[in-house]
Amino acid sequence: MKRFFLQEKAQISIEMIIVLAAVVALVLLFVSQLRQTSEQGTKAIDDKTKKIFDEIGKI
């Protein structure tokens, strides 16, 4: 009986490791997408700022 309990406990631990690995993978994917989006936003702001200063310089 004790041996069965230990085997089942080990099975739960392996399942938890698999779930944790999946969660970590999703978080890494989310962070990667967020970083890419922020880089695109930064580029857009830089471009817009440059255009504004160019227009100011023409005045």
N, C-alpha and C positions, 0 to 999 in steps of 0.2 A: 504494500500500500504506500509506504513512504517513497519507494523508488518511482512509482507512478506519478506521485505528486511532484517530485523533482524533475521528471521528464516534462511534465505539463508546464511547470514553471519555466523551464528552459525554452520551451516552445513559445510561451508568451513573450519571453525576452527577445527571441529572434524576431517575432512579429513586430514588437515595439521598435527594434532596430531598423527593420524595413520601413515602417511608417515614418520613423524619424528621418531616415535617409530621403524619403520622398518629400517630406516637409522641407528639409534643407535644400533639396533640388529646386522646389518651387520658389523658395525665398531667394535663392541665387538667380533664378530666372527673372523674378520680379525686380530685384535690384539691378540686374543688367539692363532690363527694359527701362527702368526709371533713370538710370545713368544716361542711356542713349537719348531719351526724351529730353533730359536736362541739357545735354550737349547741343541738341537741335534748338532748344529754346534760347540758350546762350548765344548761339550763332545768329539767330533771328534778331535778338536784341542788339547785338553788336552791329549787324548790318543796318538796322533801323537807326541806331545812334549815329553811325557814320553818315547816313543820308541826311539826317537832321543837321549835323554839324557842317556838312557840305553846303546845304541850303543857307545856313546862317552865314557861312563864309562868302556866299555870293551877294549878300546884302551890303 
